[in-house]
Amino acid sequence: VTPRSADAPDETHEQLLRAAAFLRRALRSWRSALCVVLLGAAACAAFLFVRQPTFRSETVILYSAGVRPGDDPDRPDAARSVSFRLKEILMSRASLDVVVREFNLYPEIRRTRGPVEAVEELKKHIEFRAPGGDTFSLAFTGASPWEARAVTTRLAEVVIGQDSDLRRKQAILVRDFLETEKHATESALRDAEIALASFMGEHPRFALDATPLVTGAAIRATFGEDVGAAEAPLAAPRPRWFPTAPRASAAAAGSVSTGASGSAPGDTRDAAVEEARAKAALAAARANLADLAGRFTAAHPDVRAAQAEVERATNRLTAATAAMMEGPPAIGGPGTAPPLAATALSHSAATFGPSPAALVVGAAASHPRTGRPRAPANDIVALETEWVMLTREATKTRQHQDQVDAALFKANSAADSEQGNQGVDVTTVDPAFLPQTAVPPGRTVVVAIFAGVSLLLAGASAAFQALLNDRIYAERDVSPWAPVLVVIPRRTRVARA
Amino acid sequence: MTRTWFDDEPPLTTAVAQAGRLLLAGLRRKSAFFLVGALYTAALAAGVLWTKSSYVPEYVLRVVEADRDPTGVPRPRRQLAEYVRKAVFTSEPLLDVIRRHDLYPGLARKNPRAALESFRDDIDVDVRQNYFVEERPVGAAPRSALLFVSYHNADPRLAVTVTHELGELVVTRERATLRKEATQAADLAKEQAGEARQALALRRSTVAAMRVELDREGAAAQPERRLVYIGLLGSIPALELEQDERERREASLALGAAFEQRGVGTVFEVVNDALLPADPGTMRERTVLAGTAFAFGLPLLAMTVGAFAPKRRALT
């Protein structure tokens, strides 16, 4: 009988002994554990035999936009869009199909399932990342180190080449579109200016209007009761490039005169009128600029447009002053200008649509742009309305043309850059390397994994068998349930004794 | 008042008494206690003596963009750290550093690629106070960023040398890149300005020739040609404007390129030249740590030995 001592240290020792006993019992099942380990070793060998090592190569591309005139506010996040574009190019079937054929990749898949599936397989082995800082990494995992490097290099070349082509095409497309747009805008501007000029030819007092529209209307309204008288002294002055307009206006009821008229003004007077107009235009532009400068900063587009307008008006005044100093313009000469212009305008009507002369002659008919009936000469309200309409139309078209010009300038620069390969610089900063080891896990790691799992399973198997084994091997196997009467030692111990 | 199971739980003093009993039991087993204690002490001493220190000197660069119109100089990278990691610390220069300093000798001989990866793992690049992520308004002060480059190594001298070289590599390569970008942009702008000048001259000569012809023809001149002349004349201001704009840009970029060529465009100021602290203090710290571990670990060891003491059997 072995009663428990009251002052025993604790249960820890007992638990340890129990664990040792269980371990001994488990070790009795070493054969099954060994079988599990052998099975694991066989599985490991089979896996290593079947598994083909893969090799990964990587290249880094730097996308450098260089020095740009400024960020385009309309563009989305440039880096993100570049990343998307490069990825799209890389993963496009057309690009990958070329690479698959060139390197004869996945021949089995191509033969059995077709080239499309081969491209899909290639996509699975390509890795594209945009870690930031305008860099993009491109990796390929292949069956051999040389294949991995060659395919990675080729993929980078394809991406760089196609991106360059795409940018070049886009730049040219934008430039062509803007050039077409510019032609259309120029045409519209010419029409608007012709309409305005013909109106001013008919009603010269409007030509001197350098004040804001409402004020100008108010001033003219004060002279409104004597419209005909107010226009009479100015009937002679005419738009610079439409010398017959006033005369044609005067003879609106009749046919266009083809000869020089005695009432036709001299060119000196033309120049004087032009100078007066230029001065008025300059004053108006300056007033507008002062107004805008008080409300906005110098960088505001309206202020910049106003500044440009002042510059234009200044140039116009300079030119007008110079013309006055020089005397009559050279074209056609003083005596020949009116008939020549008249002939030109009547000829151009057939070629270029309604000519200024025709517009002026048809003053009582309809407006060339709006198609509405033209205002009678003595209806001040109708005239003001038409004047405002024509002025606004011309201003709007001119602004549109300015915008198109600015955009075309940028597009031209971009297209030139792309054509000369001087725009965006896409370079391979880190070329594809020849991988020296297979993609992890390697053979050692695979063997270690298999060994670990096998040992674990072997231990579990032995422990399970020990749990199921109900044989009694030692005193401890009985003592928890019943008192131990006698212990028979092992034969070896008996022999020793 | 009802008693709960909680009231039947032994108090904390029982645990202390139990620990004391374990300790005494362990001390009674002198041979086992001294053996385990000696092993523990040896392990601590080995830890103190053989654990190598890792020195991490820092090379700090302050990158300041050019104090000029930002549209006329190369733009700084917004994600500077990623750029340096990927585009500056490329394979070729890093392998060169590995070869020159004989870093990771065994690995470099066996597998240079693995040595390169290890080298990259030991390099840290960090960017702080990065104002390049913000847009610079017109007229605003130049933006800047602090770039930290460090390299871990057990040898303090080697760590300093390599870190210093890495910092210089950043400066050299980035200066070369900026110079190249600025020069390319200036060349392109020059070419474009030349084209604009040529286009304007051509248009002016066309206008002049046409004017001469119209003058000669006089009244017999075709009206369509006269209108064409007007159109050509009207297109000259636009061409002049374009030429003016291109020349302005050419001048701006040429100046920017000159700044970069002379190294006064984008500035790289060395704030910290990879210096190490005078007393790293790692040895002292480790000794203190080992002493503490010894003082608290020895009683625990004694208790453990006591816990495994065999049960005393008493015959009744």
Chai-1 contact restraints between the chains, C-beta under 6 A:
chainA,res_idxA,chainB,res_idxB,connection_type,confidence,min_distance_angstrom,max_distance_angstrom,comment,restraint_id
A,P3,B,T316,contact,1.0,0.0,6.0,A-B,restraint_1
A,S5,B,R312,contact,1.0,0.0,6.0,A-B,restraint_2
A,S5,B,A314,contact,1.0,0.0,6.0,A-B,restraint_3
A,A8,B,K311,contact,1.0,0.0,6.0,A-B,restraint_4
A,P9,B,A25,contact,1.0,0.0,6.0,A-B,restraint_5
A,P9,B,A309,contact,1.0,0.0,6.0,A-B,restraint_6
A,T12,B,A307,contact,1.0,0.0,6.0,A-B,restraint_7
A,H13,B,K311,contact,1.0,0.0,6.0,A-B,restraint_8
A,V60,B,K86,contact,1.0,0.0,6.0,A-B,restraint_9
A,L62,B,A87,contact,1.0,0.0,6.0,A-B,restraint_10
A,G66,B,E181,contact,1.0,0.0,6.0,A-B,restraint_11
A,G66,B,A185,contact,1.0,0.0,6.0,A-B,restraint_12
A,V67,B,P74,contact,1.0,0.0,6.0,A-B,restraint_13
A,V67,B,E181,contact,1.0,0.0,6.0,A-B,restraint_14
A,V67,B,A185,contact,1.0,0.0,6.0,A-B,restraint_15
A,P69,B,T71,contact,1.0,0.0,6.0,A-B,restraint_16
A,G70,B,T71,contact,1.0,0.0,6.0,A-B,restraint_17
A,P131,B,E82,contact,1.0,0.0,6.0,A-B,restraint_18
A,P131,B,K86,contact,1.0,0.0,6.0,A-B,restraint_19
A,G132,B,Q79,contact,1.0,0.0,6.0,A-B,restraint_20
A,G132,B,E82,contact,1.0,0.0,6.0,A-B,restraint_21
A,G133,B,R77,contact,1.0,0.0,6.0,A-B,restraint_22
A,G133,B,Q79,contact,1.0,0.0,6.0,A-B,restraint_23
A,G133,B,E82,contact,1.0,0.0,6.0,A-B,restraint_24
A,G133,B,Y83,contact,1.0,0.0,6.0,A-B,restraint_25
A,T135,B,K86,contact,1.0,0.0,6.0,A-B,restraint_26
A,T135,B,A87,contact,1.0,0.0,6.0,A-B,restraint_27
A,W241,B,I230,contact,1.0,0.0,6.0,A-B,restraint_28
A,A330,B,D215,contact,1.0,0.0,6.0,A-B,restraint_29
A,I331,B,L214,contact,1.0,0.0,6.0,A-B,restraint_30
A,T336,B,G218,contact,1.0,0.0,6.0,A-B,restraint_31
A,T336,B,A219,contact,1.0,0.0,6.0,A-B,restraint_32
A,L340,B,A219,contact,1.0,0.0,6.0,A-B,restraint_33
A,T343,B,P223,contact,1.0,0.0,6.0,A-B,restraint_34
A,A344,B,P223,contact,1.0,0.0,6.0,A-B,restraint_35
A,A344,B,R226,contact,1.0,0.0,6.0,A-B,restraint_36
A,H347,B,P223,contact,1.0,0.0,6.0,A-B,restraint_37
A,S348,B,P223,contact,1.0,0.0,6.0,A-B,restraint_38
A,S348,B,L227,contact,1.0,0.0,6.0,A-B,restraint_39
A,T351,B,E224,contact,1.0,0.0,6.0,A-B,restraint_40
A,D405,B,A238,contact,1.0,0.0,6.0,A-B,restraint_41
A,F409,B,E242,contact,1.0,0.0,6.0,A-B,restraint_42
A,D416,B,Q192,contact,1.0,0.0,6.0,A-B,restraint_43
A,S417,B,L188,contact,1.0,0.0,6.0,A-B,restraint_44
A,Q422,B,Q184,contact,1.0,0.0,6.0,A-B,restraint_45
A,Q422,B,L188,contact,1.0,0.0,6.0,A-B,restraint_46
A,V429,B,A87,contact,1.0,0.0,6.0,A-B,restraint_47
A,V429,B,T90,contact,1.0,0.0,6.0,A-B,restraint_48
A,D430,B,T90,contact,1.0,0.0,6.0,A-B,restraint_49
A,D430,B,S91,contact,1.0,0.0,6.0,A-B,restraint_50
A,Q436,B,N111,contact,1.0,0.0,6.0,A-B,restraint_51
A,Q436,B,R113,contact,1.0,0.0,6.0,A-B,restraint_52
